[in-house]
Amino acid sequence: MKITLIKIFILLMVCLVASVLFFWVGGGSSERVNNVEPASIDVKTYEKNALKIVHPSAWVLLHDEAGIIADRTVAFETPGISRVTLYFYKKSPKTEADLADNLVQQLDLEAGKNIQTFQRENVDFEGFKGLKLSWLSVGLSETRNEVIILQIRREPFPVYVQFHLFDDEINSQRSQIGSFIRGITFDPQGI
């Protein structure tokens, strides 16, 4: 009986020590994870014609030009081929609903045979209001899509940013929206 009690005591001590080590290292503490500062990312600066954009260094500039959709468009591509585009409307003001309607029509999101689970909703990202479109493209493969259109300036003319994110980048790139928007500066006279 004495040997059985000793074995039980040793087993309880091992369990106790293992539990203490597990929580001490952080494996069971969500509070510790939440207090960790997010890792900073490398950034680059793009500057042209009174516009300055601080963006993740992994993003590649696709174009900066007068566009068909807007007076000026500046577009970047992310490593996973998602797109981030700025639209400047000096001559013909648009709304985020106009941009969303245009995209819905171009991609036939409401009636397309290769589109499933299309949703349109209002969003607010760090004080910037806009729209989010999300859907599943099916065909040769399934691709999750999310488009977030935010108005980042009203005066003296509307400026919008559109994030078109795919699959795994929906979460990873979405987390960079606020810092990207805060990294945009421009002189309205030079745009």
Order of alpha helices (4+ residues) and beta strands (2+ residues): alpha-alpha-beta-beta-beta-beta-beta-alpha-beta-beta-beta-beta-alpha-alpha-beta
